[in-house]
């Protein structure tokens, strides 16, 4: 049984009029369970964890089938499932084989279904690769750069580094021609070594990388030792941009792609550049639904897939309340020349330090640095490739 969290009636009230659809799901089949003990992990051992102390935190097949059936019906004709953790492979290979079986059973003719999985790579073997290849999974692999950088904060329960195993998994994915991307956390281990990190990924033949800045804080608002600041992150991104630009036909960098998408008048792939926070939903192991991976907290619960339809969940007043947090930016954002790209940044990076959504994004200064460098260059590229004027308004 899943824990019942009491909900005030106002939170469950339905929004009147049209509401944005939930475009994709981020599913936690093993919740806050992991086979690593990464020092900078924000998801394990959280004080706000609504399920803290519960021993069994893996999704049942009954919950999985109900989730798949309901979301396929709601989201047709295009349905996107993403699996994350903790470590999602701890749910086991048979769990994901059942996922595909349920999608086949409950999908409609002509319906497009995509699956992706973010993993630390430790458990991936030939059998996992067979599943990924046969059903066209996109695999996100966490790798923070060369061994000494990766292993500084990413280690197993015994305190041993994991870089060599992750690189082995990367080679396996490449050899099996499985679509993958690398997720690199930018922390104090690598933020001062942009050129070395980029060269490392190029040498490995990585074709797409996503850089995620590390920003975790003590209760008094001071950054934790592994966290980086805006100046450090901005310098890192600018150095990466200079290295990437001549190589842009060989390797993709998600952040730069997202800037180009915004300039082209398209909705960027990252939710942090959207005008509101309502593009996806998080599903925990027990079917509970939340509006964001960084706000899996009792006060933001939207419903449960075992008892609520996706239409009901999408129309919850609490979802609308969360979505508009993006519209509460710092006064500085109102006069920023890049506001039509950034839209105030990420609510999590505004809220985490002092528990205030109206604060500036912790990396605001970094965004200004990289926008100043990249926007003129990418704007010209948009003009040349698409023949349109960049959608940048002051």
C-alpha positions as CSV (number, residue, x, y, z in Angstrom):
1,X,0.0,0.0,0.0
2,X,1.2,3.5,-0.7
3,X,1.2,6.1,2.1
4,X,-1.9,8.3,2.2
5,X,-1.0,12.0,2.4
6,X,-3.8,14.2,3.6
7,X,-4.7,16.9,1.1
8,X,-6.6,20.2,1.6
9,X,-9.6,20.4,-0.6
10,X,-8.3,23.6,-2.2
11,X,-5.2,21.9,-3.4
12,X,-7.2,19.3,-5.2
13,X,-9.6,21.7,-6.8
14,X,-9.7,21.7,-10.6
15,X,-8.5,24.6,-12.7
16,X,-11.2,26.0,-14.9
17,X,-10.5,26.5,-18.6
18,X,-7.7,25.1,-20.8
19,X,-4.7,23.8,-19.0
20,X,-1.3,22.7,-20.4
21,X,-0.9,19.0,-21.0
22,X,1.7,16.9,-19.2
23,X,4.1,16.3,-22.1
24,X,6.3,13.6,-20.5
25,X,6.8,11.6,-17.3
26,X,9.9,11.3,-15.1
27,X,9.4,8.0,-13.3
28,X,11.2,6.8,-10.1
29,X,10.9,3.0,-10.2
30,X,13.4,2.7,-7.3
31,X,12.7,6.0,-5.7
32,X,15.6,7.3,-3.5
33,X,17.6,4.1,-3.7
34,X,21.0,3.9,-5.2
35,X,24.0,1.6,-5.4
36,X,26.4,4.5,-5.3
37,X,27.0,7.1,-2.5
38,X,27.8,10.2,-4.5
39,X,28.8,13.0,-2.2
40,X,26.8,15.7,-4.0
41,X,23.6,13.7,-4.5
42,X,20.5,15.8,-3.5
43,X,17.9,13.1,-3.8
44,X,19.0,10.6,-1.1
45,X,18.5,11.3,2.6
46,X,16.4,14.5,2.1
47,X,14.6,15.9,5.2
48,X,11.7,16.7,2.9
49,X,11.5,13.1,1.5
50,X,7.8,12.1,1.9
51,X,8.7,8.4,2.3
52,X,11.6,8.7,4.6
53,X,12.1,5.6,6.7
54,X,10.1,3.3,4.4
55,X,12.1,0.1,3.7
56,X,10.6,-1.0,0.4
57,X,10.7,1.7,-2.3
58,X,10.5,0.0,-5.6
59,X,7.5,0.2,-8.0
60,X,5.2,-2.8,-8.1
61,X,4.1,-4.2,-11.5
62,X,0.5,-3.4,-10.6
63,X,1.5,0.3,-10.2
64,X,3.6,0.2,-13.4
65,X,0.8,-1.2,-15.5
66,X,-1.7,1.3,-14.1
67,X,0.7,4.1,-14.8
68,X,1.4,2.9,-18.4
69,X,-2.3,2.3,-19.2
70,X,-3.4,5.6,-17.9
71,X,-0.7,7.7,-19.4
72,X,-0.9,6.1,-22.9
73,X,-4.6,6.8,-23.0
74,X,-4.1,10.4,-21.8
75,X,-1.0,11.3,-23.9
76,X,-1.8,9.7,-27.3
77,X,-0.6,10.0,-30.0
78,X,2.9,10.7,-28.6
79,X,3.9,9.4,-25.2
80,X,7.3,9.9,-23.5
81,X,8.5,7.9,-20.5
82,X,11.7,8.7,-18.7
83,X,13.2,6.7,-15.9
84,X,15.5,8.1,-13.2
85,X,16.3,7.6,-9.6
86,X,18.1,7.1,-7.3
87,X,19.2,4.4,-9.7
88,X,16.4,3.1,-11.9
89,X,18.2,-0.1,-12.9
90,X,17.8,-1.3,-9.3
91,X,14.2,-2.0,-10.3
92,X,15.7,-4.9,-12.3
93,X,15.7,-5.9,-16.0
94,X,12.4,-7.9,-15.7
95,X,10.7,-4.6,-14.6
96,X,11.6,-2.9,-17.8
97,X,10.8,-5.9,-19.9
98,X,7.3,-5.7,-18.3
99,X,7.2,-2.0,-19.1
100,X,7.6,-2.8,-22.8
101,X,5.0,-5.5,-22.5
102,X,2.5,-3.1,-20.9
103,X,3.2,-0.5,-23.5
104,X,2.5,-3.0,-26.3
105,X,-0.7,-4.2,-24.5
106,X,-2.2,-0.7,-23.8
107,X,-0.9,1.4,-26.7
108,X,-3.0,2.3,-29.7
109,X,-2.3,1.6,-33.3
110,X,0.0,4.3,-34.7
111,X,0.9,5.6,-31.2
112,X,4.5,6.8,-30.8
113,X,6.1,5.7,-27.5
114,X,9.6,6.7,-26.4
115,X,11.6,5.4,-23.4
116,X,14.7,6.9,-21.9
117,X,16.7,6.0,-18.8
118,X,19.3,8.0,-16.8
119,X,21.8,5.6,-15.1
120,X,25.1,5.6,-13.3
121,X,26.0,2.7,-15.6
122,X,27.2,0.3,-12.9
123,X,24.7,-2.5,-13.6
124,X,24.5,-2.3,-17.4
125,X,25.5,-5.5,-19.1
126,X,24.7,-7.3,-22.4
127,X,21.2,-8.2,-21.4
128,X,20.4,-4.5,-20.6
129,X,21.9,-3.5,-23.9
130,X,19.7,-6.0,-25.8
131,X,16.6,-4.3,-24.3
132,X,17.9,-0.8,-25.1
133,X,18.7,-1.7,-28.7
134,X,15.6,-3.8,-29.4
135,X,13.2,-1.1,-28.1
136,X,15.2,2.1,-29.0
137,X,15.8,3.4,-25.5
138,X,17.7,6.6,-25.1
139,X,20.3,6.1,-22.3
140,X,21.7,8.9,-20.3
141,X,25.0,8.0,-18.7
142,X,26.5,9.9,-15.8
143,X,30.2,10.7,-16.3
144,X,31.9,13.7,-14.8
145,X,35.1,13.7,-16.9
146,X,38.5,12.0,-16.4
147,X,38.8,9.4,-13.7
148,X,40.3,11.7,-11.0
149,X,37.5,14.2,-11.5
150,X,34.6,11.7,-11.7
151,X,35.8,9.7,-8.7
152,X,36.2,12.7,-6.4
153,X,32.5,12.7,-5.6
154,X,31.1,9.7,-7.4
155,X,31.9,6.5,-5.5
156,X,30.1,3.3,-4.4
157,X,29.0,2.3,-0.9
158,X,32.5,1.1,-0.1
159,X,34.0,4.5,-1.1
160,X,35.6,3.2,-4.3
161,X,35.6,5.2,-7.5
162,X,33.4,4.2,-10.4
163,X,34.9,5.9,-13.5
164,X,36.4,2.8,-15.0
165,X,33.1,0.9,-15.0
166,X,31.2,3.9,-16.4
167,X,33.7,4.2,-19.3
168,X,33.3,0.4,-19.9
169,X,29.6,0.9,-20.1
170,X,30.0,3.8,-22.5
171,X,32.0,1.6,-24.8
172,X,29.4,-1.1,-24.6
173,X,26.7,1.3,-25.6
174,X,28.8,2.6,-28.5
175,X,29.6,-0.9,-29.7
176,X,26.0,-2.0,-29.6
177,X,25.0,1.3,-31.4
178,X,22.6,2.3,-28.6
179,X,21.5,5.9,-28.6
180,X,23.0,7.6,-25.5
181,X,24.1,10.9,-24.1
182,X,26.4,11.8,-21.3
183,X,25.3,13.8,-18.2
184,X,28.2,15.6,-16.6
185,X,27.7,17.3,-13.2
186,X,29.8,20.4,-13.0
187,X,31.2,20.5,-9.4
188,X,34.4,21.6,-7.7
189,X,36.1,18.5,-9.1
190,X,35.9,19.7,-12.7
191,X,34.7,23.3,-13.0
192,X,38.2,24.7,-13.4
193,X,39.1,22.1,-16.0
194,X,36.7,22.8,-18.9
195,X,39.3,22.1,-21.7
196,X,40.4,18.8,-20.1
197,X,36.7,17.7,-19.7
198,X,35.9,18.6,-23.3
199,X,39.0,16.8,-24.6
200,X,38.1,13.7,-22.6
201,X,34.6,13.5,-24.0
202,X,35.9,14.1,-27.6
203,X,38.5,11.4,-27.2
204,X,35.8,8.9,-26.0
205,X,33.8,9.7,-29.1
206,X,30.9,11.2,-27.1
207,X,28.4,12.9,-29.5
208,X,26.1,14.6,-27.0
209,X,26.7,15.9,-23.5
210,X,24.6,17.7,-20.9
211,X,26.3,19.8,-18.2
212,X,24.4,20.1,-14.9
213,X,25.7,22.6,-12.4
214,X,26.0,21.5,-8.8
215,X,24.3,23.8,-6.3
216,X,23.5,22.4,-2.9
217,X,23.3,24.4,0.3
218,X,23.6,24.1,4.1
219,X,20.5,25.0,6.1
220,X,22.0,28.5,6.7
221,X,22.2,29.1,3.0
222,X,26.0,28.7,2.5
223,X,27.1,26.5,-0.4
224,X,28.3,23.0,0.3
225,X,32.0,22.3,-0.4
226,X,31.3,20.6,-3.8
227,X,28.9,23.3,-5.1
228,X,30.0,25.9,-7.6
229,X,29.1,29.6,-7.9
230,X,27.9,31.6,-10.9
231,X,31.3,33.0,-11.8
232,X,32.8,29.6,-11.9
233,X,30.0,28.1,-13.9
234,X,29.9,31.0,-16.3
235,X,33.7,30.7,-17.0
236,X,33.3,27.0,-17.5
237,X,30.4,27.4,-20.0
238,X,32.3,30.1,-21.9
239,X,35.4,28.0,-22.2
240,X,33.3,25.0,-23.4
241,X,31.5,27.2,-26.0
242,X,34.8,28.3,-27.5
243,X,36.0,24.7,-27.7
244,X,32.6,23.4,-29.0
245,X,31.9,25.9,-31.7
246,X,34.5,24.6,-34.2
247,X,33.5,21.1,-33.3
248,X,29.7,21.6,-33.2
249,X,29.1,19.2,-36.1
250,X,30.7,16.4,-34.2
251,X,29.5,16.9,-30.6
252,X,26.3,18.4,-29.3
253,X,26.0,20.4,-26.0
254,X,22.5,20.5,-24.7
255,X,22.7,24.0,-23.1
256,X,23.8,25.6,-26.4
257,X,21.2,23.7,-28.3
258,X,18.6,25.1,-26.0
259,X,19.7,28.7,-26.5
260,X,19.6,28.1,-30.3
261,X,16.0,26.7,-29.9
262,X,14.9,29.7,-28.0
263,X,16.4,32.1,-30.5
264,X,14.7,30.2,-33.3
265,X,11.3,30.8,-31.6
266,X,11.0,27.1,-30.6
267,X,10.3,25.7,-27.1
268,X,13.7,24.7,-25.7
269,X,14.2,21.1,-24.7
270,X,15.0,22.1,-21.1
271,X,12.2,23.1,-18.8
272,X,14.4,25.7,-17.1
273,X,14.0,27.9,-20.2
274,X,10.2,27.5,-20.4
275,X,7.8,30.3,-19.4
276,X,6.1,28.1,-16.9
277,X,6.9,24.9,-15.0
278,X,4.2,22.5,-16.3
279,X,5.8,20.4,-19.1
280,X,6.3,17.2,-17.2
281,X,5.4,15.3,-14.0
282,X,7.3,13.1,-11.6
283,X,5.9,9.7,-10.7
284,X,7.3,8.1,-7.5
285,X,7.6,4.4,-6.9
286,X,4.1,4.2,-5.3
287,X,2.3,6.2,-8.0
288,X,2.3,9.5,-6.2
289,X,2.7,12.4,-8.7
290,X,4.6,15.7,-8.3
291,X,5.2,18.7,-10.6
292,X,9.0,18.6,-10.4
293,X,12.0,16.4,-9.6
294,X,13.3,19.0,-7.1
295,X,10.0,19.3,-5.3
296,X,9.0,15.8,-4.4
297,X,7.5,17.0,-1.2
298,X,4.1,16.4,0.6
299,X,3.1,20.0,0.0
300,X,3.4,19.6,-3.8
301,X,1.8,16.2,-4.3
302,X,-0.7,16.3,-7.2
303,X,-2.4,12.9,-6.9
304,X,-1.7,9.2,-7.4
305,X,-1.9,7.1,-10.6
306,X,-3.8,4.4,-8.8
307,X,-6.7,6.6,-7.9
308,X,-6.6,9.7,-10.2
309,X,-6.7,10.0,-14.0
310,X,-4.1,12.1,-15.8
311,X,-6.7,14.6,-16.8
312,X,-7.6,15.1,-13.2
313,X,-3.9,15.4,-12.2
314,X,-3.2,17.9,-15.0
315,X,-6.1,20.1,-13.9
316,X,-5.1,20.2,-10.2
317,X,-5.0,23.7,-8.7
318,X,-1.7,22.8,-7.0
319,X,-0.1,22.1,-10.4
320,X,-1.2,25.5,-11.6
321,X,0.2,27.1,-8.4
322,X,3.5,25.5,-9.1
323,X,3.6,26.3,-12.8
324,X,3.4,30.1,-12.1
325,X,6.3,30.1,-9.7
326,X,8.4,30.9,-12.8
327,X,6.4,34.2,-13.0
328,X,7.7,35.4,-9.6
329,X,11.2,36.4,-10.6
330,X,13.5,38.9,-9.0
331,X,12.9,42.5,-10.0
332,X,16.3,42.4,-11.9
333,X,14.7,39.9,-14.3
334,X,12.1,42.4,-15.5
335,X,14.8,44.6,-17.1
336,X,17.2,41.8,-18.3
337,X,17.8,41.7,-22.0
338,X,17.8,37.9,-21.9
339,X,14.5,37.4,-20.1
340,X,12.8,36.0,-23.2
341,X,15.4,33.1,-23.2
342,X,15.9,32.5,-19.5
343,X,12.4,33.4,-18.1
344,X,13.8,33.8,-14.7
345,X,15.8,30.6,-14.6
346,X,15.0,27.5,-12.6
347,X,12.6,27.8,-9.5
348,X,14.7,25.2,-7.7
349,X,17.8,27.3,-8.1
350,X,16.0,30.3,-6.9
351,X,14.3,28.5,-4.0
352,X,17.0,26.2,-2.6
353,X,19.3,28.6,-0.9
354,X,16.8,30.7,1.2
355,X,13.5,28.9,0.5
356,X,12.2,31.9,-1.6
357,X,10.9,31.5,-5.1
358,X,11.3,35.3,-5.7
359,X,15.1,35.1,-5.3
360,X,17.5,35.2,-8.3
361,X,18.5,31.9,-9.8
362,X,21.8,31.0,-8.1
363,X,23.5,30.9,-11.6
364,X,22.0,34.1,-12.9
365,X,25.5,35.6,-13.4
366,X,26.6,32.5,-15.3
367,X,23.7,32.7,-17.7
368,X,24.5,36.4,-18.4
369,X,28.1,35.4,-19.2
370,X,27.3,32.6,-21.6
371,X,24.4,34.5,-23.2
372,X,26.7,37.5,-23.9
373,X,29.2,35.2,-25.6
374,X,26.8,32.8,-27.4
375,X,23.7,34.7,-28.4
376,X,25.4,36.9,-31.1
377,X,27.0,33.8,-32.6
378,X,24.0,31.5,-32.4
379,X,21.7,34.3,-33.7
380,X,23.7,34.5,-36.9
381,X,23.6,30.7,-37.2
382,X,19.8,30.8,-36.8
383,X,19.6,33.5,-39.6
384,X,21.8,31.4,-41.9
385,X,20.2,28.0,-41.3
386,X,16.5,29.0,-40.8
387,X,16.3,32.3,-42.6
388,X,14.4,33.9,-39.6
389,X,15.2,36.7,-37.2
390,X,16.2,35.4,-33.7
391,X,13.4,35.6,-31.1
392,X,15.3,37.8,-28.6
393,X,13.2,40.6,-27.2
394,X,14.5,43.3,-24.8
